[in-house]
């Protein structure tokens, strides 16, 4: 019996209608009697699957050139029969069948600007792009969403199509997490919330298991959403400052254990650690933290926002679960699968705890994030996703080499952060020494030139978040030795993206240096070669100054 039918209890095979008439088998469209009772569901027997595909029933490969693409019915059956991700993408079959049925109504198609160093809003699948920005076709929509009022992962009889989509998506995502390096993960589900709110859901689930707990121990990372996730859940974050080791900021394990002993294990809800982060901070010592949590019987929640694309981050989680305790880890859909913002994956090693988290979600939920990631994964296939992971590693090395060359040309240096597999940092000492606003001006110039992923971190920045004041905000510590610029190698990045980013960064640095030279008549600073387009650069610089002043006025 087809798994989708097992959920509804519908029998397989043809059905008689009236006298001597045999109804045709369901075609995939769901019809309802009066009273919204489900009248028809898709049923395909095991033997029909092989015949529909025209080849081995275990095959999950698209049609060869010149061969007819599998029908949408065959695709659905293959997916439900084989929970693992396809080796190759189903782009042809999806494009001609199920993709058109899941299209949403037309909407304004505003395109996002390209990001050069980090691309969380990029899309790999053309179908996902059509799905996000509008389509002219599409007669069947997943209007009921996913889940039921008591469980976001539950099957909803009134929405058999959405329920099937949700089950397939969760199965494929679980397979991808294993493929990426966390081999012993037992369960996961897609939730239509970004990383911060998904972390909040995990904390709220733990509240019922640890009624005395008031605190969450959190090695500092200067990112607002993960901090506010703890506040929103009603707990008090206990910030553990990082320690400087060379250029890297690393977890202070002694301070974590001392704080657990000071507060008392029963009063600590969990340790909230982080894998992916901006350099010079590096991933937390997840294995050691997992051992501390196991020793004191304290839950451990991992913020793995960018981590699926990094084998090093996934290895940390796998090892942490092997030697200690990790209850759940949360990753972003848009950052790891190149789909629109608004979804996350909550995964873990204890099946019952992950089910508790899914039951904590109040009400039904939108199917949009699940649909987006399903389309993308079916288009890519497991081999396609592995190829993207491999390319990202190569782009990280290429970006690192290019930034090192550029930084040395301006008497700066690439910070040595070998434990960070995604983000890089370049010092901005010479800019910061000669002009107070030069660092923030560089950030403004890059932004106006559509470099949206890179960010600059000045010294002495103070930020208040939900009543907590952080000094040196964005640098993950109170007093980092120098200002710096961040750039990251994210999944989907290409060589031309790196080259364009380096070119624009070089041009911005030249422009700022020229202005510094004009302001320093007696400083003895060497003049840099002038380019032919000086007038254009000066005009752009004036525009950057106006935008910077406007931004600072608005912030104050």
C-alpha positions in Angstrom: 0.0 0.0 0.0 1.2 3.5 -0.7 2.4 5.3 2.4 0.2 8.3 1.6 -2.9 6.0 1.6 -1.9 4.3 4.9 -2.4 7.6 6.6 -6.0 8.0 5.6 -7.0 4.3 5.6 -8.2 4.5 1.9 -8.1 1.1 0.1 -6.1 0.7 -3.1 -7.3 -0.3 -6.6 -10.2 0.8 -8.7 -13.5 1.7 -7.1 -17.0 1.0 -8.4 -19.4 3.9 -9.0 -23.0 3.0 -9.6 -24.0 -0.2 -11.6 -21.3 -2.0 -13.3 -19.1 1.1 -13.8 -15.6 1.2 -12.6 -14.2 4.6 -11.6 -10.8 5.5 -13.0 -7.9 5.5 -10.6 -7.3 8.8 -8.9 -5.2 11.2 -10.8 -3.7 13.2 -8.0 -6.4 15.8 -7.6 -8.4 15.6 -4.3 -12.2 15.9 -4.4 -14.5 16.4 -1.4 -18.1 15.5 -0.7 -20.5 17.9 1.0 -19.2 18.5 4.5 -15.6 18.5 3.3 -15.2 14.8 3.7 -12.3 13.3 1.7 -13.7 11.4 -1.3 -10.6 10.5 -3.2 -7.0 9.9 -2.4 -4.1 8.8 -4.6 -3.6 5.0 -4.6 -0.9 3.2 -6.5 0.1 -0.4 -6.0 3.7 -1.5 -5.8 3.6 -3.2 -9.2 2.3 -0.1 -11.0 5.3 1.9 -9.9 7.7 -0.1 -12.0 5.4 0.0 -15.0 4.9 3.7 -14.7 8.6 4.5 -14.5 9.4 2.1 -17.4 12.5 0.8 -15.5 13.5 -0.7 -12.2 11.2 0.2 -9.4 14.1 1.1 -7.2 15.4 3.7 -9.7 15.3 7.4 -8.6 16.9 8.9 -11.7 15.3 11.2 -14.2 14.7 10.2 -17.8 17.6 10.1 -20.2 17.7 12.4 -23.2 15.1 11.4 -25.7 13.2 9.4 -23.1 9.8 10.4 -21.8 9.9 12.1 -18.4 8.2 10.1 -15.6 4.7 11.1 -14.8 3.9 13.1 -11.6 2.2 9.9 -10.3 5.3 7.9 -10.8 7.4 10.6 -9.2 5.2 10.7 -6.1 5.2 6.9 -5.8 9.0 6.7 -6.1 9.5 9.4 -3.5 7.1 7.8 -0.9 8.6 4.3 -1.6 12.2 5.5 -1.2 12.7 8.0 1.6 16.3 8.8 0.7 17.2 11.8 -1.6 17.5 11.0 -5.3 21.0 10.6 -6.6 20.2 13.0 -9.5 17.6 15.8 -9.7 14.0 15.3 -10.8 14.0 18.8 -12.4 12.4 17.6 -15.7 9.6 15.7 -14.0 9.0 18.4 -11.4 8.9 21.1 -14.1 6.3 19.3 -16.1 4.0 18.1 -13.4 3.9 18.6 -9.7 5.6 22.0 -9.8 2.8 23.6 -11.7 0.2 22.2 -9.3 1.9 23.7 -6.3 2.3 27.2 -7.8 0.9 30.1 -5.8 -1.1 32.9 -7.2 0.6 35.8 -9.0 2.3 38.4 -6.9 4.6 41.3 -7.4 7.9 39.9 -8.6 10.5 42.1 -6.9 14.0 40.7 -7.5 16.6 40.7 -4.7 19.9 42.4 -5.3 22.9 40.0 -5.8 25.0 39.4 -2.7 28.8 39.0 -3.3 30.1 37.5 -0.1 27.1 35.9 1.6 23.8 35.0 -0.2 21.2 33.9 2.3 18.3 34.9 -0.1 19.6 33.2 -3.2 17.7 30.5 -5.0 19.1 27.5 -6.9 15.9 26.1 -8.4 14.2 28.0 -11.1 10.9 26.4 -10.0 11.5 27.7 -6.5 12.0 31.2 -7.9 8.7 30.9 -9.8 7.1 29.6 -6.6 8.4 32.6 -4.6 7.8 35.4 -7.1 4.5 34.3 -8.7 3.3 32.0 -11.4 0.6 32.4 -14.0 -0.4 28.7 -13.8 -1.4 26.5 -11.0 -4.8 25.1 -10.3 -4.1 23.2 -7.1 -2.8 25.0 -4.0 -1.8 23.8 -0.6 -4.2 26.1 1.1 -4.6 24.0 4.2 -0.9 24.2 5.2 0.7 21.4 7.2 0.1 19.7 10.5 -2.9 19.8 12.8 -3.7 22.1 15.8 -1.9 19.8 18.2 1.2 18.8 16.2 2.9 20.4 13.2 4.1 17.0 12.0 0.7 15.3 12.2 -1.2 14.1 9.1 -4.3 16.2 8.4 -7.1 14.2 6.6 -8.5 17.4 5.1 -5.2 18.2 3.5 -3.8 14.9 2.2 -1.7 16.6 -0.4 0.0 18.9 2.1 0.5 16.1 4.6 2.2 13.9 1.9 4.4 16.9 0.9 5.4 17.4 4.5 6.3 13.8 5.1 8.4 13.6 2.0 10.2 16.9 2.7 11.1 15.9 6.3 12.3 12.5 5.0 14.5 14.1 2.3 15.9 16.7 4.7 16.8 14.0 7.3 18.6 12.2 4.5 20.5 15.4 3.6 21.6 16.0 7.2 23.0 12.5 7.3 24.7 13.0 4.0 26.3 16.3 5.4 27.9 14.5 8.3 25.5 13.9 11.2 25.0 10.2 10.6 23.2 9.3 13.8 20.5 11.9 13.7 17.2 10.2 14.4 14.5 12.7 13.5 13.9 16.2 12.1 11.1 18.4 10.8 10.8 21.6 8.8 9.2 24.5 10.7 7.9 27.6 9.0 9.9 30.0 11.3 13.4 31.3 11.0 16.3 30.2 13.2 15.6 32.5 16.2 11.9 31.5 16.7 12.8 27.9 16.1 15.3 28.1 19.0 12.5 29.7 21.1 10.3 26.7 20.4 13.1 24.3 21.6 13.5 26.4 24.9 9.7 26.4 25.5 9.6 22.6 25.1 12.4 22.2 27.7 10.4 24.5 30.1 7.9 21.7 30.9 10.8 19.2 31.5 12.7 21.5 33.8 10.2 23.6 35.8 12.8 25.1 38.2 15.1 26.4 35.4 15.5 30.1 34.9 18.8 30.5 33.2 20.3 29.6 29.8 24.1 29.5 29.6 25.2 31.1 26.4 28.8 31.6 25.1 28.7 35.0 23.6 28.0 35.5 19.9 27.0 38.9 18.7 23.9 38.1 16.7 20.6 39.5 17.9 18.1 36.8 17.0 19.8 33.9 18.9 20.0 36.2 22.0 16.4 37.4 21.7 15.2 33.8 21.2 16.1 33.2 24.9 14.4 36.4 26.1 11.3 35.6 24.1 11.1 32.2 25.7 11.1 33.9 29.1 14.6 32.9 30.3 17.6 34.9 31.6 20.6 34.5 29.4 23.9 34.0 31.3 26.6 35.4 28.9 29.9 33.7 28.9 32.6 35.9 27.4 35.0 34.3 24.9 38.7 34.0 25.3 41.2 35.3 22.8 43.6 32.6 21.5 45.8 34.1 18.8 43.4 35.8 16.5 40.5 33.5 17.4 37.8 34.0 20.0 37.1 30.6 21.6 34.7 29.1 24.2 35.7 29.6 27.9 35.0 26.1 29.1 36.1 26.8 32.7 33.8 29.7 32.9 30.9 27.6 31.6 31.4 24.9 34.2 31.9 27.4 37.0 28.6 29.1 36.1 26.8 25.7 36.1 28.1 25.0 39.6 27.3 28.5 40.8 23.7 28.6 39.6 23.0 24.9 40.3 22.2 22.4 37.5 18.5 22.3 38.3 18.2 26.0 37.7 19.9 25.9 34.3 17.5 25.2 31.4 20.3 24.4 28.9 23.5 25.3 27.4 23.0 27.2 24.1 26.0 26.8 21.9 26.8 27.9 18.4 28.6 26.3 15.4 28.5 28.7 12.4 29.6 32.3 13.2 31.5 35.3 11.9 35.3 35.3 12.3 37.3 35.9 14.3 34.9 34.0 16.5 35.0 30.3 15.8 32.5 27.5 16.5 32.1 26.7 20.1 33.9 23.7 21.6 30.7 21.6 21.1 32.2 18.3 22.1 33.6 19.6 25.4 30.3 21.4 26.1 28.4 18.2 25.3 30.5 16.4 27.9 29.8 19.1 30.6 26.0 18.9 29.8 26.1 15.1 30.1 28.0 15.2 33.4 25.6 17.7 35.0 22.4 16.3 33.3 21.7 19.6 31.5 20.1 19.8 28.0 22.2 21.2 25.2 20.7 23.1 22.2 23.0 24.0 19.3 22.5 26.9 17.0 23.7 25.5 13.7 22.2 28.2 11.5 24.8 28.0 8.6 26.2 24.6 9.6 24.7 22.1 7.2 26.9 23.5 4.4 30.0 22.9 6.5 31.4 19.4 7.1 33.4 20.7 10.1 30.3 22.1 11.8 28.4 18.9 11.2 31.3 16.8 12.5 31.3 18.9 15.7 27.6 18.0 16.3 28.1 14.3 15.4 31.1 14.1 17.8 29.2 16.0 20.5 26.3 13.6 20.4 28.8 10.6 20.5 30.8 11.7 23.5 28.2 13.8 25.4 24.8 15.3 25.1 23.1 17.3 22.4 19.3 17.4 22.6 18.5 19.4 19.4 20.3 21.4 16.7 18.6 24.1 14.6 19.6 25.1 11.0 18.3 27.7 8.6 16.6 26.7 5.3 17.6 29.8 3.4 21.2 29.8 4.4 21.8 26.1 3.6 19.4 25.3 0.8 19.1 28.6 -1.1 15.4 29.1 -0.6 13.4 32.2 0.5 13.8 33.3 4.1 11.3 31.9 6.6 12.0 28.3 7.5 14.3 26.2 9.7 15.0 22.5 10.5 14.9 21.2 14.0 16.7 18.0 14.4 18.0 15.7 17.1 19.1 12.3 18.3 16.2 11.5 20.6 13.1 10.8 18.5 10.6 11.4 21.3 12.1 14.8 22.2 11.9 16.1 18.6 8.2 14.9 18.5 7.6 16.9 21.7 9.0 20.0 20.0 6.7 19.5 17.0 3.7 19.2 19.3 4.7 22.4 21.1 4.0 24.4 17.9 0.5 26.0 18.3 -1.8 25.4 15.4 -1.3 24.5 11.8 1.5 26.1 9.7 2.3 27.3 6.3 3.5 24.7 3.8 5.6 27.3 1.9 9.0 26.6 3.4 8.5 22.8 3.0 7.4 23.2 -0.6 10.4 25.5 -1.4 13.0 23.1 0.0 11.2 20.1 -1.5 11.4 21.6 -5.0 15.0 22.6 -4.5 16.1 19.1 -3.3 14.2 17.3 -6.0 15.8 19.5 -8.6 19.3 19.0 -7.2 19.3 15.4 -6.1 21.8 14.2 -3.4 24.6 14.3 -6.0 23.7 17.9 -6.9 23.7 19.0 -3.2 27.1 17.2 -2.6 28.5 19.1 -5.6 27.4 22.4 -4.0 29.0 21.5 -0.7 32.3 20.6 -2.5 32.2 23.9 -4.5 31.6 25.9 -1.3 34.8 24.5 0.2 36.7 25.3 -2.9 35.3 28.9 -2.9 36.3 29.3 0.7 39.9 28.5 -0.2 39.8 30.8 -3.2 38.2 33.7 -1.2 40.8 33.2 1.5 43.7 33.5 -1.0 42.2 36.5 -2.8 41.6 38.4 0.5 45.1 37.6 1.7 46.6 39.1 -1.4 44.4 42.2 -1.3 45.0 42.8 2.4 48.8 42.6 2.0 48.6 45.2 -0.8 47.1 47.6 1.7 49.4 46.8 4.7 46.6 44.8 6.3 46.5 41.1 7.0 44.0 38.2 6.9 43.3 37.1 10.5 44.3 33.5 11.2 41.1 31.7 12.1 41.6 28.0 11.1 38.7 26.8 13.2 36.1 28.8 11.3 35.2 27.0 8.1 32.8 29.6 6.6 33.8 33.2 7.6 37.0 35.2 7.1 38.2 38.5 8.6 40.7 41.1 7.3 42.2 43.8 9.6 41.4 47.5 9.0 44.1 49.0 11.2 45.4 51.5 8.8 41.9 52.8 8.1 41.0 53.1 11.7 44.2 54.8 12.7 43.9 57.7 10.2 40.3 58.5 10.2 37.6 57.8 12.8 34.8 57.2 10.3 36.8 55.4 7.7 35.8 51.9 8.8 32.0 52.6 8.8 32.5 54.6 5.6 33.9 51.4 4.0 30.8 49.5 5.0 28.6 52.2 3.5 30.5 52.2 0.2 30.4 48.4 -0.1 26.6 48.4 0.6 25.9 51.1 -2.1 27.9 49.0 -4.5 25.6 46.0 -3.8 28.1 44.0 -1.7 25.4 43.0 0.8 27.2 40.0 2.5 30.4 41.6 3.8 30.3 43.7 7.0 32.8 46.0 8.8 33.3 45.9 12.5 34.6 49.1 14.1 36.1 49.3 17.6 34.1 50.4 20.6 30.6 49.8 19.3 28.0 49.6 22.1 24.6 48.0 21.5 21.7 47.4 23.9 19.6 44.3 23.1 16.5 43.6 25.1 17.9 45.5 28.1 21.4 43.9 27.9 24.3 46.1 27.0 27.1 44.7 24.9 30.4 46.5 24.5 32.4 45.9 21.3 29.1 44.6 19.7 29.6 42.6 16.5 33.1 41.6 17.5 31.9 39.0 20.1 34.0 40.4 22.8 34.4 43.7 24.8 37.8 44.7 23.4 39.0 43.0 20.2 42.5 44.3 19.3 41.5 45.9 15.9 38.7 46.8 13.5 38.1 44.3 10.7 36.0 43.4 7.7 34.1 40.1 7.4 33.4 38.0 4.3 32.0 34.5 4.1 31.9 31.7 1.6 28.3 30.5 1.5 26.7 27.7 -0.5 26.0 28.6 -4.1 28.9 31.0 -4.4 30.8 31.1 -7.7 34.3 32.2 -8.8 32.8 35.2 -10.5 31.1 36.3 -7.3 34.5 36.3 -5.4 36.2 38.1 -8.2 33.5 40.8 -8.4 33.6 41.2 -4.6 37.4 41.6 -4.5 37.3 44.1 -7.4 34.7 46.3 -5.6 36.5 46.0 -2.3 39.8 47.1 -3.9 38.2 50.1 -5.5 36.6 51.2 -2.2 39.9 50.9 -0.4 41.7 52.9 -3.0 39.1 55.7 -2.8 39.3 55.9 1.0 43.1 55.9 0.9 43.1 58.8 -1.7 40.9 60.9 0.6 43.2 60.1 3.5 46.2 61.2 1.5 44.6 64.5 0.7 43.8 65.1 4.4 47.4 64.2 5.5 49.7 66.8 4.0 52.5 66.3 6.5 51.9 62.7 7.5 54.4 61.2 5.1 51.9 58.6 3.9 52.8 57.3 0.4 50.5 58.3 -2.3 48.7 55.7 -4.3 48.5 55.6 -8.0 45.6 57.7 -9.4 43.2 56.1 -11.8 41.6 57.6 -14.8 38.1 57.7 -13.2 39.0 60.0 -10.3 36.0 62.3 -10.8 33.6 59.4 -10.7 35.2 58.0 -7.5 35.0 61.4 -5.8 31.3 61.7 -6.7 30.7 58.2 -5.4 32.6 59.1 -2.2 30.5 62.2 -1.6 27.3 60.1 -2.1 28.6 57.6 0.5 29.3 60.4 3.0 25.7 61.7 2.6 24.3 58.2 3.0 26.5 57.6 6.0 25.4 60.8 7.7 21.8 60.0 7.1 22.2 56.5 8.5 23.9 57.8 11.7 21.3 60.5 12.2 18.5 57.9 11.8 20.2 55.5 14.3 20.6 58.2 16.9 
